[in-house]
Amino acid sequence: MNWMEGWPMGFMWFGPLFFLLVIAALVWALARGMGPGASLARQSPEDILKERYARGEIDQDDYERRLSDLRK
């Protein structure tokens, strides 16, 4: 039996496929860690609340109420 016949030929693609899967997993992990939500994970809840108030998403009463709730 020749080594090119049968099942060993199917394993010829295993190495490159495994390598591509590893590269894809690394790219996915890096993109997930550097996406728009990544910076929110490093901010405190008070910082996020301050930004929302500065953007006008919430008014002063809402800001003070939520800030008080966070500090409890």
Distance bins in CASP14 RR format, pairs under 12 A and 6 or more apart:
PFRMAT RR
TARGET T0000
AUTHOR 0000-0000-0000
RMODE 2
METHOD distances of the structure
MODEL  1
1 7 0 0 0 0 0 1 0 0 0 0 0
1 8 0 0 0 0 1 0 0 0 0 0 0
1 9 0 0 0 0 0 1 0 0 0 0 0
2 8 0 0 0 0 1 0 0 0 0 0 0
2 9 0 0 0 0 1 0 0 0 0 0 0
3 9 0 0 0 0 1 0 0 0 0 0 0
3 10 0 0 0 0 0 1 0 0 0 0 0
3 11 0 0 0 0 0 1 0 0 0 0 0
3 12 0 0 0 0 0 1 0 0 0 0 0
4 10 0 0 0 0 0 1 0 0 0 0 0
4 11 0 0 0 0 0 1 0 0 0 0 0
4 12 0 0 0 0 1 0 0 0 0 0 0
6 12 0 0 0 0 0 1 0 0 0 0 0
7 14 0 0 0 0 0 1 0 0 0 0 0
8 14 0 0 0 0 0 1 0 0 0 0 0
10 16 0 0 0 0 0 1 0 0 0 0 0
10 17 0 0 0 0 0 1 0 0 0 0 0
11 17 0 0 0 0 0 1 0 0 0 0 0
11 18 0 0 0 0 0 1 0 0 0 0 0
13 19 0 0 0 0 0 1 0 0 0 0 0
13 20 0 0 0 0 0 1 0 0 0 0 0
13 21 0 0 0 0 0 1 0 0 0 0 0
14 20 0 0 0 0 0 1 0 0 0 0 0
14 21 0 0 0 0 0 1 0 0 0 0 0
15 21 0 0 0 0 1 0 0 0 0 0 0
15 22 0 0 0 0 1 0 0 0 0 0 0
16 22 0 0 0 0 0 1 0 0 0 0 0
16 23 0 0 0 0 0 1 0 0 0 0 0
17 23 0 0 0 0 0 1 0 0 0 0 0
17 24 0 0 0 0 0 1 0 0 0 0 0
18 24 0 0 0 0 0 1 0 0 0 0 0
18 25 0 0 0 0 0 1 0 0 0 0 0
19 25 0 0 0 0 0 1 0 0 0 0 0
19 26 0 0 0 0 0 1 0 0 0 0 0
20 26 0 0 0 0 0 1 0 0 0 0 0
20 27 0 0 0 0 0 1 0 0 0 0 0
21 27 0 0 0 0 0 1 0 0 0 0 0
21 28 0 0 0 0 0 1 0 0 0 0 0
22 28 0 0 0 0 0 1 0 0 0 0 0
22 29 0 0 0 0 0 1 0 0 0 0 0
23 29 0 0 0 0 0 1 0 0 0 0 0
23 30 0 0 0 0 0 1 0 0 0 0 0
24 30 0 0 0 0 0 1 0 0 0 0 0
24 31 0 0 0 0 0 1 0 0 0 0 0
25 31 0 0 0 0 0 1 0 0 0 0 0
25 32 0 0 0 0 0 1 0 0 0 0 0
26 32 0 0 0 0 0 1 0 0 0 0 0
26 33 0 0 0 0 0 1 0 0 0 0 0
27 33 0 0 0 0 0 1 0 0 0 0 0
27 34 0 0 0 0 0 1 0 0 0 0 0
28 34 0 0 0 0 0 1 0 0 0 0 0
28 35 0 0 0 0 0 1 0 0 0 0 0
29 35 0 0 0 0 0 1 0 0 0 0 0
29 38 0 0 0 0 0 1 0 0 0 0 0
30 38 0 0 0 0 0 1 0 0 0 0 0
31 37 0 0 0 0 0 1 0 0 0 0 0
31 38 0 0 0 0 1 0 0 0 0 0 0
32 38 1 0 0 1 0 0 0 0 0 0 0
32 41 0 0 0 0 0 1 0 0 0 0 0
33 39 0 0 0 0 1 0 0 0 0 0 0
33 40 0 0 0 0 0 1 0 0 0 0 0
33 41 0 0 0 0 1 0 0 0 0 0 0
33 42 0 0 0 0 0 1 0 0 0 0 0
34 41 0 0 0 0 0 1 0 0 0 0 0
34 42 0 0 0 0 0 1 0 0 0 0 0
35 41 0 0 0 0 0 1 0 0 0 0 0
35 42 0 0 0 0 0 1 0 0 0 0 0
37 43 0 0 0 0 1 0 0 0 0 0 0
37 48 0 0 0 0 0 1 0 0 0 0 0
39 47 0 0 0 0 0 1 0 0 0 0 0
39 48 0 0 0 0 0 1 0 0 0 0 0
39 51 0 0 0 0 0 1 0 0 0 0 0
40 47 0 0 0 0 1 0 0 0 0 0 0
40 48 1 0 0 1 0 0 0 0 0 0 0
40 51 0 0 0 0 1 0 0 0 0 0 0
40 52 0 0 0 0 0 1 0 0 0 0 0
41 47 0 0 0 0 0 1 0 0 0 0 0
41 48 0 0 0 0 0 1 0 0 0 0 0
42 48 0 0 0 0 0 1 0 0 0 0 0
43 49 0 0 0 0 1 0 0 0 0 0 0
43 50 0 0 0 0 1 0 0 0 0 0 0
43 51 1 0 0 1 0 0 0 0 0 0 0
43 52 0 0 0 0 0 1 0 0 0 0 0
44 50 0 0 0 0 1 0 0 0 0 0 0
44 51 0 0 0 0 0 1 0 0 0 0 0
44 67 0 0 0 0 0 1 0 0 0 0 0
44 70 0 0 0 0 1 0 0 0 0 0 0
44 71 0 0 0 0 0 1 0 0 0 0 0
45 51 0 0 0 0 0 1 0 0 0 0 0
45 52 0 0 0 0 0 1 0 0 0 0 0
45 66 0 0 0 0 1 0 0 0 0 0 0
45 67 0 0 0 0 1 0 0 0 0 0 0
45 69 0 0 0 0 1 0 0 0 0 0 0
45 70 1 0 1 0 0 0 0 0 0 0 0
45 71 0 0 0 0 1 0 0 0 0 0 0
45 72 0 0 0 0 0 1 0 0 0 0 0
46 52 0 0 0 0 0 1 0 0 0 0 0
46 53 0 0 0 0 0 1 0 0 0 0 0
46 63 0 0 0 0 0 1 0 0 0 0 0
46 66 0 0 0 0 1 0 0 0 0 0 0
46 67 1 0 0 1 0 0 0 0 0 0 0
46 68 0 0 0 0 0 1 0 0 0 0 0
46 69 0 0 0 0 0 1 0 0 0 0 0
46 70 1 0 1 0 0 0 0 0 0 0 0
46 71 0 0 0 0 1 0 0 0 0 0 0
47 53 0 0 0 0 0 1 0 0 0 0 0
47 54 0 0 0 0 0 1 0 0 0 0 0
47 67 0 0 0 0 0 1 0 0 0 0 0
47 70 0 0 0 0 0 1 0 0 0 0 0
48 54 0 0 0 0 0 1 0 0 0 0 0
48 55 0 0 0 0 0 1 0 0 0 0 0
48 57 0 0 0 0 0 1 0 0 0 0 0
48 58 0 0 0 0 0 1 0 0 0 0 0
48 63 0 0 0 0 0 1 0 0 0 0 0
48 66 0 0 0 0 0 1 0 0 0 0 0
48 67 0 0 0 0 0 1 0 0 0 0 0
48 70 0 0 0 0 1 0 0 0 0 0 0
49 55 0 0 0 0 0 1 0 0 0 0 0
49 56 0 0 0 0 0 1 0 0 0 0 0
49 57 0 0 0 0 1 0 0 0 0 0 0
49 58 1 0 0 1 0 0 0 0 0 0 0
49 60 0 0 0 0 0 1 0 0 0 0 0
49 62 0 0 0 0 1 0 0 0 0 0 0
49 63 1 0 0 1 0 0 0 0 0 0 0
49 64 0 0 0 0 1 0 0 0 0 0 0
49 65 0 0 0 0 0 1 0 0 0 0 0
49 66 1 0 1 0 0 0 0 0 0 0 0
49 67 1 0 0 1 0 0 0 0 0 0 0
49 68 0 0 0 0 0 1 0 0 0 0 0
49 69 0 0 0 0 1 0 0 0 0 0 0
49 70 1 0 0 1 0 0 0 0 0 0 0
49 71 0 0 0 0 0 1 0 0 0 0 0
50 56 0 0 0 0 0 1 0 0 0 0 0
50 57 0 0 0 0 0 1 0 0 0 0 0
50 58 0 0 0 0 0 1 0 0 0 0 0
50 63 0 0 0 0 1 0 0 0 0 0 0
50 64 0 0 0 0 0 1 0 0 0 0 0
50 66 0 0 0 0 0 1 0 0 0 0 0
50 67 0 0 0 0 1 0 0 0 0 0 0
50 70 0 0 0 0 0 1 0 0 0 0 0
51 57 0 0 0 0 1 0 0 0 0 0 0
51 58 0 0 0 0 0 1 0 0 0 0 0
51 63 0 0 0 0 0 1 0 0 0 0 0
52 58 1 0 1 0 0 0 0 0 0 0 0
52 59 0 0 0 0 0 1 0 0 0 0 0
52 60 0 0 0 0 0 1 0 0 0 0 0
52 62 0 0 0 0 1 0 0 0 0 0 0
52 63 1 0 0 1 0 0 0 0 0 0 0
52 66 0 0 0 0 1 0 0 0 0 0 0
52 67 0 0 0 0 0 1 0 0 0 0 0
53 59 0 0 0 0 1 0 0 0 0 0 0
53 60 1 0 0 1 0 0 0 0 0 0 0
53 61 0 0 0 0 0 1 0 0 0 0 0
53 62 0 0 0 0 1 0 0 0 0 0 0
53 63 1 0 1 0 0 0 0 0 0 0 0
53 64 0 0 0 0 1 0 0 0 0 0 0
53 65 0 0 0 0 0 1 0 0 0 0 0
53 66 0 0 0 0 1 0 0 0 0 0 0
53 67 0 0 0 0 1 0 0 0 0 0 0
54 60 0 0 0 0 0 1 0 0 0 0 0
54 63 0 0 0 0 1 0 0 0 0 0 0
55 63 0 0 0 0 0 1 0 0 0 0 0
56 62 0 0 0 0 1 0 0 0 0 0 0
56 63 0 0 0 0 1 0 0 0 0 0 0
57 63 0 0 0 0 1 0 0 0 0 0 0
57 66 0 0 0 0 0 1 0 0 0 0 0
58 64 0 0 0 0 1 0 0 0 0 0 0
58 65 0 0 0 0 1 0 0 0 0 0 0
58 66 1 0 0 1 0 0 0 0 0 0 0
58 67 0 0 0 0 0 1 0 0 0 0 0
59 65 0 0 0 0 1 0 0 0 0 0 0
59 66 0 0 0 0 0 1 0 0 0 0 0
60 66 0 0 0 0 0 1 0 0 0 0 0
60 67 0 0 0 0 0 1 0 0 0 0 0
61 67 0 0 0 0 0 1 0 0 0 0 0
61 68 0 0 0 0 0 1 0 0 0 0 0
62 68 0 0 0 0 0 1 0 0 0 0 0
62 69 0 0 0 0 0 1 0 0 0 0 0
63 69 0 0 0 0 0 1 0 0 0 0 0
63 70 0 0 0 0 0 1 0 0 0 0 0
64 70 0 0 0 0 0 1 0 0 0 0 0
64 71 0 0 0 0 0 1 0 0 0 0 0
65 71 0 0 0 0 0 1 0 0 0 0 0
65 72 0 0 0 0 0 1 0 0 0 0 0
66 72 0 0 0 0 0 1 0 0 0 0 0
END
